[in-house]
Amino acid sequence: MTTNARIGFGSAGDVTLVEQARTGDADAFERLIQTRLERAYRTAFAILRTDWDARDACQEAFIAAWRELPRLRDVARFDAWLDRIVVNQCRTLLRSRKVRVREISIDAHPDASVELSGASPVEAMADEDLVRQAFGQLSADQRLVLALHHGEGRPVAEIASLLGVPAGTVMWRLYRARRALETVLREVSA
Amino acid sequence: MTHRTPPLTMDLLERALAEPATLDVPDDLKASIAASIRRTPGHSAPCACRR
């Protein structure tokens, strides 16, 4: 399970690498990439759900980080800063493909509720596929919070820090996103 | 084929959105990023007046 260590900074060596990279040392930046690419890729995949989209998001995120690194004031916040760039890049990518994303009104099914499931293993796999189909039709912001919290297991407080919003806002967005997912789920399984 | 609508339990949500067990970073992605940053202009030393 994910913990706050995810956004903690590695070592004094990492600080040195960030300082070097900030001055334009591409070798230092490559070493930073080496130890952070897997985490970035996993986050991007959790949000975007395809290999190629995750690749694109990582590529663009690391290039953006390279460009913006001289503006990072607190090098100890490098990991949290990079996390935010990756998530923002995923959001940008989703929004650039609006044709695949719909805003869902959670008021369409006011009786929607979370229930217990008694599905067989085969049904359970089919159910997971349906949820992923429905997830693919949510808005970028809805996908972000669901993927980060339910896919990656990040705590609400961490997501709040990542998105720069209060924890209560994240909880509200999670609630709305789950309700929207229920609505789409009914449509894709009809 | 028509499928019943599954109840959206927390368990189902987390299983559906969990990372695949075999998720691996593509072998060439790091090299691709490294090549990109070496071709990316505009990276300059930070301003001396920063905090």
gemmi code that builds the backbone of each chain (N, CA, C; Angstrom):
import gemmi

chains = {
    "A": [
        ("MET", (0.848, -1.202, 0.000), (0.000, 0.000, 0.000), (0.876, 1.242, 0.000)),
        ("THR", (0.403, 2.230, -0.653), (1.164, 3.452, -0.773), (1.171, 4.228, 0.543)),
        ("THR", (2.272, 4.867, 0.790), (2.362, 5.692, 1.981), (2.924, 7.039, 1.591)),
        ("ASN", (3.054, 7.909, 2.572), (3.613, 9.218, 2.282), (5.070, 9.136, 1.857)),
        ("ALA", (5.694, 7.980, 2.082), (7.077, 7.835, 1.655), (7.196, 8.007, 0.141)),
        ("ARG", (6.070, 7.763, -0.550), (6.055, 7.909, -2.005), (6.520, 9.285, -2.440)),
        ("ILE", (6.162, 10.299, -1.656), (6.541, 11.641, -2.065), (7.708, 12.172, -1.242)),
        ("GLY", (8.317, 11.301, -0.437), (9.465, 11.735, 0.331), (10.698, 11.792, -0.553)),
        ("PHE", (11.728, 12.462, -0.108), (12.923, 12.584, -0.919), (13.907, 11.506, -0.526)),
        ("GLY", (14.634, 10.993, -1.515), (15.468, 9.830, -1.318), (16.662, 10.010, -0.417)),
        ("SER", (17.659, 10.744, -0.857), (18.904, 10.811, -0.110), (19.617, 12.116, -0.414)),
        ("ALA", (20.719, 12.316, 0.339), (21.522, 13.512, 0.088), (22.071, 13.490, -1.332)),
        ("GLY", (22.335, 12.272, -1.823), (22.807, 12.143, -3.201), (21.792, 12.644, -4.196)),
        ("ASP", (20.511, 12.393, -3.886), (19.449, 12.870, -4.765), (19.422, 14.389, -4.781)),
        ("VAL", (19.609, 14.986, -3.620), (19.627, 16.454, -3.546), (20.734, 16.994, -4.444)),
        ("THR", (21.883, 16.352, -4.373), (23.011, 16.778, -5.207), (22.668, 16.644, -6.689)),
        ("LEU", (22.024, 15.521, -7.031), (21.659, 15.313, -8.427), (20.681, 16.380, -8.912)),
        ("VAL", (19.722, 16.710, -8.056), (18.751, 17.739, -8.449), (19.467, 19.074, -8.631)),
        ("GLU", (20.360, 19.387, -7.712), (21.110, 20.643, -7.826), (21.915, 20.674, -9.122)),
        ("GLN", (22.529, 19.547, -9.448), (23.320, 19.487, -10.679), (22.422, 19.620, -11.908)),
        ("ALA", (21.289, 18.924, -11.849), (20.364, 18.961, -12.985), (19.810, 20.369, -13.181)),
        ("ARG", (19.615, 21.071, -12.093), (19.080, 22.438, -12.190), (20.010, 23.356, -12.958)),
        ("THR", (21.284, 23.030, -12.950), (22.251, 23.873, -13.664), (22.473, 23.399, -15.097)),
        ("GLY", (21.673, 22.421, -15.516), (21.762, 21.979, -16.904), (22.533, 20.696, -17.117)),
        ("ASP", (22.816, 19.957, -16.050), (23.565, 18.707, -16.161), (22.602, 17.579, -16.566)),
        ("ALA", (22.609, 17.251, -17.849), (21.684, 16.231, -18.358), (21.989, 14.850, -17.792)),
        ("ASP", (23.265, 14.569, -17.532), (23.611, 13.263, -16.950), (22.969, 13.101, -15.572)),
        ("ALA", (23.022, 14.172, -14.789), (22.402, 14.121, -13.458), (20.898, 13.915, -13.582)),
        ("PHE", (20.298, 14.586, -14.547), (18.847, 14.441, -14.720), (18.502, 13.023, -15.159)),
        ("GLU", (19.327, 12.443, -15.999), (19.081, 11.052, -16.421), (19.126, 10.095, -15.230)),
        ("ARG", (20.029, 10.364, -14.306), (20.096, 9.493, -13.114), (18.852, 9.665, -12.253)),
        ("LEU", (18.331, 10.863, -12.217), (17.067, 11.076, -11.492), (15.921, 10.332, -12.187)),
        ("ILE", (15.917, 10.364, -13.505), (14.888, 9.648, -14.258), (14.953, 8.158, -13.944)),
        ("GLN", (16.162, 7.647, -13.934), (16.372, 6.200, -13.736), (15.625, 5.670, -12.519)),
        ("THR", (15.655, 6.439, -11.442), (15.053, 5.954, -10.198), (13.601, 6.389, -10.024)),
        ("ARG", (13.101, 7.156, -10.944), (11.725, 7.658, -10.784), (10.789, 7.309, -11.930)),
        ("LEU", (11.346, 6.755, -12.975), (10.509, 6.487, -14.152), (9.438, 5.435, -13.863)),
        ("GLU", (9.805, 4.386, -13.139), (8.821, 3.323, -12.889), (7.614, 3.865, -12.117)),
        ("ARG", (7.886, 4.656, -11.097), (6.783, 5.210, -10.312), (5.905, 6.119, -11.181)),
        ("ALA", (6.562, 6.949, -11.987), (5.810, 7.858, -12.861), (4.971, 7.061, -13.858)),
        ("TYR", (5.562, 6.010, -14.397), (4.853, 5.198, -15.390), (3.651, 4.495, -14.762)),
        ("ARG", (3.832, 4.006, -13.566), (2.724, 3.324, -12.884), (1.577, 4.290, -12.592)),
        ("THR", (1.929, 5.481, -12.174), (0.899, 6.495, -11.924), (0.166, 6.838, -13.216)),
        ("ALA", (0.928, 7.051, -14.274), (0.317, 7.406, -15.558), (-0.565, 6.267, -16.064)),
        ("PHE", (-0.104, 5.048, -15.898), (-0.911, 3.906, -16.371), (-2.197, 3.795, -15.558)),
        ("ALA", (-2.104, 4.037, -14.253), (-3.299, 3.936, -13.406), (-4.366, 4.924, -13.868)),
        ("ILE", (-3.948, 6.078, -14.328), (-4.894, 7.109, -14.749), (-5.350, 6.886, -16.196)),
        ("LEU", (-4.407, 6.542, -17.055), (-4.690, 6.528, -18.500), (-5.075, 5.151, -19.026)),
        ("ARG", (-4.610, 4.107, -18.379), (-4.997, 2.711, -18.654), (-4.467, 2.134, -19.955)),
        ("THR", (-3.637, 2.841, -20.688), (-3.020, 2.220, -21.861), (-1.521, 2.485, -21.823)),
        ("ASP", (-0.790, 1.536, -22.386), (0.663, 1.639, -22.401), (1.133, 2.873, -23.169)),
        ("TRP", (0.520, 3.107, -24.345), (1.013, 4.205, -25.173), (0.709, 5.552, -24.551)),
        ("ASP", (-0.453, 5.677, -23.953), (-0.775, 6.936, -23.285), (0.152, 7.165, -22.093)),
        ("ALA", (0.434, 6.103, -21.348), (1.334, 6.232, -20.194), (2.731, 6.631, -20.653)),
        ("ARG", (3.168, 6.049, -21.753), (4.476, 6.417, -22.324), (4.504, 7.904, -22.683)),
        ("ASP", (3.449, 8.322, -23.414), (3.404, 9.727, -23.845), (3.416, 10.675, -22.652)),
        ("ALA", (2.629, 10.330, -21.647), (2.544, 11.196, -20.472), (3.895, 11.291, -19.769)),
        ("CYS", (4.576, 10.167, -19.635), (5.894, 10.181, -18.969), (6.891, 10.989, -19.782)),
        ("GLN", (6.892, 10.756, -21.066), (7.825, 11.477, -21.935), (7.627, 12.987, -21.781)),
        ("GLU", (6.386, 13.424, -21.907), (6.102, 14.851, -21.821), (6.366, 15.396, -20.415)),
        ("ALA", (6.055, 14.603, -19.411), (6.246, 15.056, -18.031), (7.728, 15.263, -17.716)),
        ("PHE", (8.564, 14.330, -18.131), (9.990, 14.474, -17.818), (10.633, 15.613, -18.617)),
        ("ILE", (10.157, 15.805, -19.833), (10.680, 16.945, -20.607), (10.252, 18.255, -19.939)),
        ("ALA", (8.994, 18.303, -19.497), (8.523, 19.506, -18.798), (9.329, 19.732, -17.517)),
        ("ALA", (9.609, 18.656, -16.802), (10.386, 18.776, -15.564), (11.790, 19.312, -15.863)),
        ("TRP", (12.373, 18.821, -16.913), (13.713, 19.283, -17.319), (13.707, 20.777, -17.633)),
        ("ARG", (12.659, 21.195, -18.337), (12.550, 22.620, -18.692), (12.327, 23.498, -17.460)),
        ("GLU", (11.495, 23.002, -16.567), (11.066, 23.826, -15.436), (11.960, 23.702, -14.206)),
        ("LEU", (12.862, 22.751, -14.232), (13.664, 22.481, -13.039), (14.389, 23.708, -12.468)),
        ("PRO", (14.927, 24.596, -13.292), (15.594, 25.768, -12.715), (14.669, 26.621, -11.853)),
        ("ARG", (13.355, 26.474, -12.043), (12.397, 27.281, -11.271), (11.984, 26.612, -9.972)),
        ("LEU", (12.412, 25.375, -9.760), (12.075, 24.680, -8.511), (12.898, 25.280, -7.378)),
        ("ARG", (12.210, 25.878, -6.429), (12.933, 26.581, -5.364), (13.450, 25.643, -4.284)),
        ("ASP", (12.627, 24.665, -3.924), (12.994, 23.764, -2.829), (13.308, 22.390, -3.401)),
        ("VAL", (14.581, 22.072, -3.529), (14.959, 20.800, -4.165), (14.484, 19.596, -3.359)),
        ("ALA", (14.251, 19.784, -2.070), (13.752, 18.681, -1.246), (12.322, 18.299, -1.617)),
        ("ARG", (11.668, 19.166, -2.352), (10.289, 18.879, -2.804), (10.273, 18.321, -4.219)),
        ("PHE", (11.420, 17.904, -4.713), (11.518, 17.467, -6.103), (10.520, 16.351, -6.426)),
        ("ASP", (10.429, 15.342, -5.571), (9.557, 14.202, -5.883), (8.086, 14.608, -5.920)),
        ("ALA", (7.666, 15.407, -4.955), (6.276, 15.862, -4.948), (5.999, 16.736, -6.173)),
        ("TRP", (6.977, 17.562, -6.497), (6.866, 18.444, -7.672), (6.761, 17.605, -8.949)),
        ("LEU", (7.594, 16.591, -9.067), (7.566, 15.724, -10.245), (6.251, 14.946, -10.322)),
        ("ASP", (5.792, 14.472, -9.187), (4.503, 13.774, -9.116), (3.397, 14.647, -9.705)),
        ("ARG", (3.415, 15.905, -9.317), (2.373, 16.824, -9.774), (2.462, 17.040, -11.281)),
        ("ILE", (3.679, 17.133, -11.783), (3.853, 17.306, -13.231), (3.309, 16.085, -13.979)),
        ("VAL", (3.586, 14.900, -13.467), (3.103, 13.672, -14.123), (1.567, 13.646, -14.139)),
        ("VAL", (0.968, 13.944, -13.004), (-0.502, 13.928, -12.923), (-1.104, 15.003, -13.827)),
        ("ASN", (-0.497, 16.179, -13.826), (-1.006, 17.242, -14.697), (-0.883, 16.862, -16.174)),
        ("GLN", (0.196, 16.171, -16.498), (0.367, 15.745, -17.882), (-0.707, 14.729, -18.269)),
        ("CYS", (-1.038, 13.847, -17.350), (-2.113, 12.876, -17.609), (-3.436, 13.615, -17.833)),
        ("ARG", (-3.681, 14.606, -17.013), (-4.926, 15.378, -17.141), (-4.968, 16.092, -18.498)),
        ("THR", (-3.845, 16.691, -18.875), (-3.774, 17.374, -20.162), (-4.035, 16.412, -21.311)),
        ("LEU", (-3.447, 15.237, -21.207), (-3.617, 14.246, -22.270), (-5.077, 13.802, -22.372)),
        ("LEU", (-5.709, 13.602, -21.236), (-7.115, 13.199, -21.253), (-7.992, 14.305, -21.831)),
        ("ARG", (-7.699, 15.526, -21.444), (-8.528, 16.636, -21.919), (-8.327, 16.899, -23.405)),
        ("SER", (-7.164, 16.531, -23.924), (-6.923, 16.721, -25.353), (-7.701, 15.707, -26.179)),
        ("ARG", (-8.223, 14.718, -25.512), (-9.001, 13.675, -26.198), (-10.419, 13.681, -25.672)),
        ("LYS", (-11.018, 14.834, -25.694), (-12.337, 14.989, -25.085), (-13.394, 14.104, -25.710)),
        ("VAL", (-13.152, 13.709, -26.942), (-14.153, 12.896, -27.620), (-14.407, 11.598, -26.862)),
        ("ARG", (-13.415, 11.155, -26.109), (-13.570, 9.899, -25.375), (-14.055, 10.117, -23.952)),
        ("VAL", (-14.210, 11.364, -23.574), (-14.524, 11.648, -22.176), (-15.842, 12.400, -22.078)),
        ("ARG", (-16.705, 11.965, -21.214), (-17.990, 12.645, -21.031), (-18.137, 13.067, -19.578)),
        ("GLU", (-18.796, 14.214, -19.403), (-19.167, 14.602, -18.041), (-20.467, 13.879, -17.712)),
        ("ILE", (-20.523, 13.233, -16.594), (-21.696, 12.464, -16.208), (-22.390, 13.148, -15.035)),
        ("SER", (-23.681, 13.343, -15.166), (-24.433, 13.905, -14.055), (-24.703, 12.824, -13.017)),
        ("ILE", (-24.354, 13.087, -11.783), (-24.597, 12.081, -10.747), (-26.043, 12.105, -10.303)),
        ("ASP", (-26.800, 13.082, -10.814), (-28.208, 13.153, -10.431), (-29.086, 12.251, -11.286)),
        ("ALA", (-28.486, 11.650, -12.319), (-29.283, 10.839, -13.230), (-29.874, 9.619, -12.526)),
        ("HIS", (-29.162, 9.133, -11.542), (-29.638, 7.955, -10.810), (-29.509, 8.216, -9.311)),
        ("PRO", (-30.436, 8.968, -8.754), (-30.304, 9.347, -7.353), (-30.360, 8.155, -6.402)),
        ("ASP", (-30.809, 6.993, -6.907), (-30.891, 5.828, -6.019), (-29.615, 4.997, -6.053)),
        ("ALA", (-28.618, 5.477, -6.794), (-27.383, 4.705, -6.892), (-26.782, 4.488, -5.512)),
        ("SER", (-26.301, 3.286, -5.288), (-25.716, 2.992, -3.986), (-24.646, 1.925, -4.127)),
        ("VAL", (-23.755, 1.880, -3.175), (-22.711, 0.865, -3.169), (-23.244, -0.354, -2.427)),
        ("GLU", (-23.167, -1.489, -3.093), (-23.725, -2.702, -2.500), (-22.661, -3.783, -2.434)),
        ("LEU", (-22.984, -4.843, -1.762), (-22.106, -5.997, -1.734), (-22.350, -6.848, -2.970)),
        ("SER", (-21.293, -7.476, -3.485), (-21.413, -8.294, -4.679), (-21.256, -9.761, -4.327)),
        ("GLY", (-22.048, -10.611, -5.021), (-21.916, -12.047, -4.817), (-21.540, -12.739, -6.108)),
        ("ALA", (-20.742, -12.068, -6.960), (-20.432, -12.577, -8.288), (-19.486, -13.762, -8.227)),
        ("SER", (-19.623, -14.679, -9.214), (-18.689, -15.788, -9.360), (-17.366, -15.236, -9.885)),
        ("PRO", (-16.278, -16.060, -9.880), (-14.991, -15.567, -10.399), (-15.082, -15.081, -11.843)),
        ("VAL", (-15.816, -15.815, -12.678), (-15.946, -15.396, -14.081), (-16.712, -14.081, -14.164)),
        ("GLU", (-17.789, -14.009, -13.419), (-18.559, -12.763, -13.394), (-17.729, -11.618, -12.832)),
        ("ALA", (-16.910, -11.934, -11.847), (-16.095, -10.891, -11.229), (-15.135, -10.279, -12.248)),
        ("MET", (-14.545, -11.128, -13.101), (-13.631, -10.609, -14.127), (-14.393, -9.761, -15.139)),
        ("ALA", (-15.572, -10.230, -15.516), (-16.394, -9.451, -16.452), (-16.797, -8.123, -15.821)),
        ("ASP", (-17.097, -8.168, -14.542), (-17.465, -6.936, -13.834), (-16.308, -5.941, -13.838)),
        ("GLU", (-15.090, -6.454, -13.614), (-13.918, -5.566, -13.620), (-13.747, -4.916, -14.990)),
        ("ASP", (-13.969, -5.689, -16.044), (-13.874, -5.126, -17.396), (-14.899, -4.019, -17.601)),
        ("LEU", (-16.101, -4.264, -17.106), (-17.154, -3.249, -17.246), (-16.780, -1.973, -16.497)),
        ("VAL", (-16.230, -2.135, -15.319), (-15.833, -0.955, -14.538), (-14.747, -0.183, -15.278)),
        ("ARG", (-13.801, -0.909, -15.874), (-12.735, -0.223, -16.628), (-13.303, 0.484, -17.863)),
        ("GLN", (-14.291, -0.144, -18.511), (-14.940, 0.528, -19.653), (-15.607, 1.822, -19.189)),
        ("ALA", (-16.319, 1.728, -18.091), (-17.017, 2.899, -17.560), (-16.020, 3.965, -17.125)),
        ("PHE", (-14.960, 3.542, -16.488), (-13.908, 4.459, -16.045), (-13.363, 5.259, -17.235)),
        ("GLY", (-13.221, 4.597, -18.368), (-12.684, 5.241, -19.564), (-13.575, 6.341, -20.109)),
        ("GLN", (-14.806, 6.396, -19.651), (-15.730, 7.418, -20.145), (-15.917, 8.576, -19.169)),
        ("LEU", (-15.228, 8.534, -18.055), (-15.353, 9.618, -17.084), (-14.510, 10.816, -17.508)),
        ("SER", (-14.749, 11.930, -16.854), (-13.958, 13.126, -17.143), (-12.540, 12.950, -16.598)),
        ("ALA", (-11.660, 13.813, -17.061), (-10.258, 13.725, -16.631), (-10.133, 13.820, -15.116)),
        ("ASP", (-10.819, 14.782, -14.511), (-10.684, 14.962, -13.063), (-11.272, 13.793, -12.286)),
        ("GLN", (-12.344, 13.228, -12.807), (-12.926, 12.063, -12.130), (-11.972, 10.873, -12.198)),
        ("ARG", (-11.366, 10.687, -13.357), (-10.407, 9.585, -13.497), (-9.199, 9.775, -12.585)),
        ("LEU", (-8.748, 11.019, -12.496), (-7.560, 11.293, -11.675), (-7.768, 10.835, -10.236)),
        ("VAL", (-8.844, 11.279, -9.638), (-9.009, 10.970, -8.208), (-9.284, 9.489, -7.981)),
        ("LEU", (-10.065, 8.884, -8.869), (-10.341, 7.456, -8.697), (-9.063, 6.621, -8.872)),
        ("ALA", (-8.284, 6.958, -9.888), (-7.062, 6.194, -10.143), (-6.060, 6.354, -9.009)),
        ("LEU", (-5.908, 7.576, -8.539), (-4.913, 7.816, -7.489), (-5.331, 7.160, -6.172)),
        ("HIS", (-6.613, 7.230, -5.855), (-7.058, 6.708, -4.561), (-7.352, 5.208, -4.617)),
        ("HIS", (-8.181, 4.787, -5.553), (-8.574, 3.374, -5.600), (-7.615, 2.512, -6.412)),
        ("GLY", (-6.943, 3.095, -7.398), (-5.999, 2.327, -8.193), (-4.625, 2.258, -7.550)),
        ("GLU", (-4.127, 3.399, -7.105), (-2.785, 3.449, -6.526), (-2.791, 3.399, -5.008)),
        ("GLY", (-3.949, 3.563, -4.407), (-4.029, 3.489, -2.956), (-3.449, 4.689, -2.240)),
        ("ARG", (-3.418, 5.827, -2.895), (-2.862, 7.015, -2.239), (-3.883, 7.584, -1.259)),
        ("PRO", (-3.427, 7.984, -0.093), (-4.337, 8.586, 0.883), (-4.898, 9.919, 0.376)),
        ("VAL", (-6.054, 10.268, 0.903), (-6.707, 11.521, 0.505), (-5.768, 12.712, 0.719)),
        ("ALA", (-5.072, 12.731, 1.848), (-4.197, 13.870, 2.151), (-3.095, 14.017, 1.099)),
        ("GLU", (-2.576, 12.898, 0.649), (-1.516, 12.944, -0.364), (-2.064, 13.465, -1.691)),
        ("ILE", (-3.257, 13.011, -2.039), (-3.869, 13.475, -3.292), (-4.162, 14.968, -3.200)),
        ("ALA", (-4.611, 15.402, -2.031), (-4.891, 16.823, -1.832), (-3.632, 17.654, -2.053)),
        ("SER", (-2.520, 17.183, -1.507), (-1.252, 17.882, -1.678), (-0.835, 17.897, -3.147)),
        ("LEU", (-1.037, 16.762, -3.778), (-0.661, 16.618, -5.187), (-1.446, 17.556, -6.092)),
        ("LEU", (-2.742, 17.659, -5.823), (-3.607, 18.478, -6.671), (-3.709, 19.923, -6.198)),
        ("GLY", (-3.168, 20.198, -5.017), (-3.207, 21.559, -4.501), (-4.602, 22.000, -4.077)),
        ("VAL", (-5.373, 21.060, -3.526), (-6.732, 21.384, -3.054), (-6.891, 20.829, -1.640)),
        ("PRO", (-7.896, 21.315, -0.879), (-8.120, 20.768, 0.471), (-8.552, 19.302, 0.424)),
        ("ALA", (-8.282, 18.601, 1.521), (-8.648, 17.175, 1.601), (-10.151, 16.980, 1.410)),
        ("GLY", (-10.927, 17.910, 1.954), (-12.371, 17.797, 1.813), (-12.815, 17.849, 0.356)),
        ("THR", (-12.108, 18.634, -0.427), (-12.417, 18.719, -1.856), (-12.137, 17.390, -2.547)),
        ("VAL", (-11.036, 16.751, -2.146), (-10.706, 15.441, -2.731), (-11.786, 14.426, -2.373)),
        ("MET", (-12.228, 14.444, -1.120), (-13.260, 13.503, -0.694), (-14.557, 13.727, -1.477)),
        ("TRP", (-14.884, 14.994, -1.694), (-16.093, 15.316, -2.469), (-15.942, 14.850, -3.917)),
        ("ARG", (-14.759, 15.100, -4.485), (-14.526, 14.668, -5.870), (-14.583, 13.142, -5.977)),
        ("LEU", (-14.083, 12.460, -4.973), (-14.134, 10.997, -4.982), (-15.581, 10.518, -4.956)),
        ("TYR", (-16.367, 11.154, -4.115), (-17.772, 10.778, -4.006), (-18.472, 10.984, -5.345)),
        ("ARG", (-18.271, 12.148, -5.920), (-18.929, 12.447, -7.203), (-18.435, 11.509, -8.303)),
        ("ALA", (-17.154, 11.222, -8.286), (-16.591, 10.345, -9.321), (-17.153, 8.927, -9.202)),
        ("ARG", (-17.309, 8.453, -7.974), (-17.876, 7.101, -7.794), (-19.327, 7.062, -8.254)),
        ("ARG", (-20.052, 8.112, -7.938), (-21.457, 8.149, -8.382), (-21.541, 8.220, -9.904)),
        ("ALA", (-20.666, 9.022, -10.513), (-20.645, 9.112, -11.974), (-20.287, 7.759, -12.584)),
        ("LEU", (-19.355, 7.076, -11.944), (-18.952, 5.752, -12.435), (-20.128, 4.775, -12.381)),
        ("GLU", (-20.892, 4.851, -11.329), (-22.073, 3.987, -11.228), (-23.047, 4.253, -12.367)),
        ("THR", (-23.214, 5.523, -12.675), (-24.139, 5.895, -13.750), (-23.674, 5.325, -15.093)),
        ("VAL", (-22.399, 5.517, -15.397), (-21.871, 5.010, -16.674), (-21.881, 3.489, -16.687)),
        ("LEU", (-21.626, 2.914, -15.530), (-21.612, 1.451, -15.433), (-22.958, 0.870, -15.865)),
        ("ARG", (-24.011, 1.516, -15.486), (-25.350, 1.051, -15.899), (-25.496, 1.113, -17.421)),
        ("GLU", (-24.913, 2.175, -17.995), (-25.039, 2.337, -19.450), (-24.217, 1.291, -20.205)),
        ("VAL", (-22.986, 1.070, -19.770), (-22.127, 0.138, -20.523), (-22.552, -1.313, -20.334)),
        ("SER", (-23.289, -1.597, -19.269), (-23.700, -2.981, -19.043), (-25.131, -3.236, -19.500)),
        ("ALA", (-25.762, -2.214, -20.066), (-27.159, -2.379, -20.512), (-27.218, -3.178, -21.815)),
    ],
    "B": [
        ("MET", (-24.520, -9.587, -26.364), (-24.805, -10.215, -25.086), (-25.041, -9.132, -24.038)),
        ("THR", (-26.014, -9.360, -23.218), (-26.327, -8.406, -22.163), (-25.745, -8.887, -20.845)),
        ("HIS", (-25.098, -7.984, -20.154), (-24.493, -8.315, -18.876), (-25.273, -7.599, -17.787)),
        ("ARG", (-25.433, -8.253, -16.659), (-26.095, -7.564, -15.561), (-25.226, -6.390, -15.105)),
        ("THR", (-25.820, -5.394, -14.511), (-25.051, -4.275, -13.984), (-24.495, -4.664, -12.621)),
        ("PRO", (-23.173, -4.707, -12.497), (-22.624, -5.112, -11.196), (-22.760, -4.005, -10.168)),
        ("PRO", (-23.028, -4.333, -8.944), (-23.011, -3.305, -7.899), (-21.579, -2.796, -7.712)),
        ("LEU", (-21.437, -1.506, -7.649), (-20.089, -0.918, -7.570), (-19.593, -0.947, -6.130)),
        ("THR", (-19.022, -2.072, -5.753), (-18.459, -2.168, -4.407), (-17.053, -1.573, -4.401)),
        ("MET", (-16.572, -1.226, -3.224), (-15.200, -0.723, -3.109), (-14.218, -1.793, -3.577)),
        ("ASP", (-14.524, -3.038, -3.257), (-13.639, -4.134, -3.655), (-13.557, -4.224, -5.174)),
        ("LEU", (-14.707, -4.166, -5.830), (-14.726, -4.231, -7.297), (-13.966, -3.043, -7.887)),
        ("LEU", (-14.192, -1.876, -7.341), (-13.525, -0.678, -7.849), (-12.005, -0.808, -7.747)),
        ("GLU", (-11.546, -1.295, -6.614), (-10.098, -1.401, -6.423), (-9.501, -2.511, -7.280)),
        ("ARG", (-10.228, -3.599, -7.459), (-9.726, -4.668, -8.342), (-9.663, -4.183, -9.791)),
        ("ALA", (-10.681, -3.472, -10.206), (-10.734, -3.023, -11.600), (-9.646, -1.996, -11.914)),
        ("LEU", (-9.335, -1.160, -10.942), (-8.375, -0.082, -11.194), (-6.958, -0.409, -10.741)),
        ("ALA", (-6.773, -1.593, -10.169), (-5.429, -1.980, -9.717), (-4.494, -2.118, -10.914)),
        ("GLU", (-3.215, -1.872, -10.647), (-2.230, -2.043, -11.710), (-2.164, -3.510, -12.106)),
        ("PRO", (-1.959, -3.798, -13.393), (-1.735, -5.191, -13.798), (-0.503, -5.749, -13.091)),
        ("ALA", (-0.545, -7.010, -12.734), (0.570, -7.614, -11.996), (1.868, -7.549, -12.794)),
        ("THR", (1.758, -7.541, -14.105), (2.959, -7.600, -14.943), (3.336, -6.250, -15.538)),
        ("LEU", (2.822, -5.191, -14.973), (3.100, -3.877, -15.552), (4.599, -3.547, -15.489)),
        ("ASP", (5.205, -3.390, -16.649), (6.627, -3.059, -16.729), (6.819, -1.790, -17.538)),
        ("VAL", (7.806, -1.019, -17.142), (8.139, 0.167, -17.914), (8.750, -0.286, -19.242)),
        ("PRO", (8.277, 0.246, -20.360), (8.858, -0.138, -21.652), (10.374, 0.080, -21.647)),
        ("ASP", (11.088, -0.877, -22.220), (12.552, -0.843, -22.180), (13.141, 0.432, -22.777)),
        ("ASP", (12.522, 0.916, -23.829), (13.118, 2.037, -24.544), (12.638, 3.403, -24.053)),
        ("LEU", (11.787, 3.429, -23.053), (11.220, 4.714, -22.642), (12.268, 5.642, -22.036)),
        ("LYS", (13.123, 5.094, -21.173), (14.130, 5.953, -20.554), (15.064, 6.545, -21.613)),
        ("ALA", (15.474, 5.703, -22.560), (16.364, 6.186, -23.620), (15.672, 7.266, -24.452)),
        ("SER", (14.401, 7.072, -24.684), (13.650, 8.049, -25.465), (13.563, 9.392, -24.733)),
        ("ILE", (13.322, 9.324, -23.435), (13.248, 10.563, -22.644), (14.619, 11.233, -22.598)),
        ("ALA", (15.659, 10.415, -22.387), (17.014, 10.974, -22.310), (17.373, 11.674, -23.613)),
        ("ALA", (17.018, 11.052, -24.724), (17.317, 11.671, -26.021), (16.543, 12.979, -26.169)),
        ("SER", (15.324, 12.987, -25.681), (14.492, 14.190, -25.796), (15.064, 15.352, -24.997)),
        ("ILE", (15.482, 15.075, -23.776), (15.957, 16.191, -22.951), (17.258, 16.764, -23.481)),
        ("ARG", (18.046, 15.919, -24.126), (19.300, 16.435, -24.690), (19.051, 17.291, -25.926)),
        ("ARG", (17.856, 17.149, -26.473), (17.498, 17.984, -27.633), (16.582, 19.126, -27.227)),
        ("THR", (16.275, 19.224, -25.949), (15.318, 20.234, -25.507), (16.052, 21.510, -25.120)),
        ("PRO", (15.843, 22.577, -25.872), (16.514, 23.838, -25.552), (15.807, 24.555, -24.408)),
        ("GLY", (16.444, 25.590, -23.953), (15.781, 26.461, -22.986), (16.106, 26.173, -21.551)),
        ("HIS", (16.911, 25.119, -21.305), (17.265, 24.837, -19.924), (18.472, 25.678, -19.562)),
        ("SER", (18.254, 26.611, -18.665), (19.345, 27.499, -18.271), (19.559, 27.424, -16.774)),
        ("ALA", (20.667, 27.937, -16.340), (20.973, 27.931, -14.910), (19.934, 28.759, -14.147)),
        ("PRO", (19.620, 28.361, -12.909), (18.617, 29.105, -12.150), (19.069, 30.521, -11.834)),
        ("CYS", (18.073, 31.369, -11.662), (18.338, 32.763, -11.335), (19.083, 32.858, -10.004)),
        ("ALA", (20.089, 33.697, -9.943), (20.896, 33.831, -8.737), (20.123, 34.461, -7.586)),
        ("CYS", (18.992, 35.089, -7.921), (18.252, 35.789, -6.877), (17.215, 34.878, -6.208)),
        ("ARG", (17.203, 33.580, -6.581), (16.194, 32.706, -6.001), (16.438, 32.532, -4.505)),
        ("ARG", (15.371, 32.102, -3.825), (15.517, 31.872, -2.401), (16.303, 30.618, -2.117)),
    ],
}
model = gemmi.Model(1)
for chain_id, residues in chains.items():
    chain = gemmi.Chain(chain_id)
    for i, (resn, *xyz) in enumerate(residues, 1):
        res = gemmi.Residue()
        res.name, res.seqid = resn, gemmi.SeqId(i, " ")
        for name, pos in zip(("N", "CA", "C"), xyz):
            atom = gemmi.Atom()
            atom.name, atom.element = name, gemmi.Element(name[0])
            atom.pos, atom.b_iso = gemmi.Position(*pos), 0.0
            res.add_atom(atom)
        chain.add_residue(res)
    model.add_chain(chain)
structure = gemmi.Structure()
structure.add_model(model)
structure.setup_entities()
